[in-house]
Amino acid sequence: MNETLPALHAAAAAEVQRRLDRKTKPTGSLGRLEELSVTLAGITGRLDGAFPNKVVLIAAGDHGVAAQGVSLYPAEVTPQMVLNFLSGGAAISVLARQAGARVVVADAGVNYAAFPEHPALLKLSLGLGTADMSRGPAMSRETAALAVLKGRQAVARLAEQGLDLLAIGEMGIGNTTPSAALCACLLQLEPELVTGRGTGVDAAGWQRKVDVIKRSLAVNQPDPADALDCLAKVGGFEIGLLAGAILESAARGIPVVLDGFITGAAALVAWKLDPQVRHFLLASHQSLEIGHKHLLERLGLRAYLNLELRLGEGSGAALFLPLVDAAAAVLRDMATFESAGVSDKG
């Protein structure tokens, strides 16, 4: 990437830490909640920690590799779940409402004839699903670049409507397989170390996934030094779109809350395109997917929650959002030693 991301606001971060240290508590006793306040101030320059315009962006796409039996669920579930998101019946719909966040769904490339018009749907389709990466590239390099561009454009549109904090999620049957392939490629790790059970496949299903990933890497020979090449050969439309969304959010100084493994794979792509992007990322939770810990370590991120989630959709990111509000409430409402007439440590 050629652009320069905005500098972090060191003075704002220091001021928030100073204010937290004057609250009626032992220094640092709110632990990572204080860390969260300081991190958000450093990203945004805001001192109040308030983020009234929170959006969960769910990117959806289908995958040709699903034909290799890497998921327990049929590919038809992808469009069915998109419709479920739009009708407000999915887990992310419930959790986002609870957190006071708006859900926006981007059709990055679902194998579905025509979704109805809906105010929460962005029609950004790059095709009716990727090609089977175990037989050749998932998409062309040009399409991969376009996926990233469309993600950037989506965030630009959301920013025009009001966007303070972006949480990202995904939907796509089979998408833990390209995510594991991207991790194996970009992190230079053996597929066995980054391939999990996805929707809950058994031992034989896991071995099939590993074999498919190994075959995909052997057939395509993606270049670990070229994130766009890896995305094109063993990625997914929704992964590319989310990578672009991360890049655009960072360029605008907007914090990005990652969900689990698939959004982490998108973050890896964005990080390889611009290493400074990691400073704008928050890891909401630690997924059960075994590759997730490896990518978070490489990004220098530590998850705030560990609820043994493996759903996707942005569910973990939505569960994290109330912590953002709690951090703001502490800054806003908690008394200081001076205002409460409480003696500080000697």
Buried (B, 14 or more C-beta within 10 A) or exposed (E): BEEEBBEBBEEBBEBBBEBBBBBBBEEEEBEEBBBBBBBBBBBBBBBEBBBEBBBBBBBBBBBBBBEBBBBBBEBEBBBBBBBBBBEEEBBBBEBBEEBEBBBBBBBBBBBBEEBEEBEBBBEBBBBBBBBBBBBEBBBEBEBBBBBBBBBBBBBBEBBEEEBBBBBBBBBBBBBBBBBBBBBBBBBEBEBBBBBBBBBEBEEEBBEBBBBBBBBBBEBBEBEEEBBBBBBBBBBBBBBBBBBBBBBBBBBBBBBBBBBBBBBBBBBBBBBBBBEBBBBBBBBBBBBBBBBBBBBBEBBEBEBBBEBEBBBBBBBBBBBBBBBBBBBBEBBEEBEBBEEEEEEEEE
